Amino acid sequence: MKTYEGLYIFAGIAKDEVLETALAKALAEITRLGGTVLSQEVLGKRTFARPMKKKESGTYATVRFELD
């Protein structure tokens, strides 16, 4: 299996519960495809250089996983 690192940007999510749900959906897709999640880290909220879909900031999260 190869090791990958993915960066997820969740635009406009302010509450922790919503962020955890969205991140869980992304991790579930990795495991559904036969991969294993090695680590995950929420980097926090950051301001974009340019607005993305009329949002000024987003929450960043990195995920390390193995997948064929």
C-alpha positions in Angstrom: 0.0 0.0 0.0 1.1 3.5 -0.7 1.0 6.3 1.9 -0.7 9.5 1.0 -1.4 12.8 2.8 -4.5 14.7 2.0 -5.5 18.3 2.9 -9.2 18.9 3.4 -10.6 22.5 3.4 -14.0 22.9 4.9 -15.3 26.4 3.9 -17.6 28.2 6.2 -17.8 25.5 9.0 -17.8 27.2 12.4 -19.0 24.6 14.8 -16.9 21.6 16.0 -19.8 19.1 15.7 -20.3 19.9 12.0 -16.6 19.7 11.3 -16.3 16.3 13.0 -19.2 15.0 11.0 -17.8 16.3 7.7 -14.3 14.9 8.5 -15.9 11.5 9.5 -17.6 11.3 6.1 -14.2 11.9 4.3 -12.5 9.2 6.5 -15.4 6.8 5.9 -14.8 7.1 2.1 -11.1 6.2 2.5 -12.0 3.1 4.5 -14.8 2.2 2.1 -12.2 2.1 -0.7 -10.0 -0.3 1.3 -7.6 2.1 2.9 -6.5 2.7 6.4 -6.3 6.1 8.1 -2.9 6.5 9.9 -3.4 10.0 11.4 -5.6 13.1 11.3 -5.0 16.6 12.5 -7.2 19.6 12.4 -5.0 22.7 11.7 -7.7 25.2 12.5 -9.4 28.1 10.8 -7.6 30.2 8.3 -8.5 33.1 6.1 -8.4 32.6 2.3 -6.3 34.8 0.0 -9.5 35.0 -2.2 -13.1 34.2 -1.3 -14.2 30.7 -2.1 -17.9 30.4 -2.9 -18.4 33.7 -1.1 -16.7 32.4 2.1 -13.8 34.3 3.6 -12.3 31.5 5.7 -12.2 27.8 6.2 -11.1 25.1 8.5 -8.1 23.0 7.4 -7.5 19.3 8.2 -4.7 16.9 7.2 -5.2 13.2 6.9 -2.4 10.6 6.4 -3.7 7.3 5.0 -2.6 4.2 3.1 -4.4 3.1 -0.1 -3.7 0.8 -3.1 
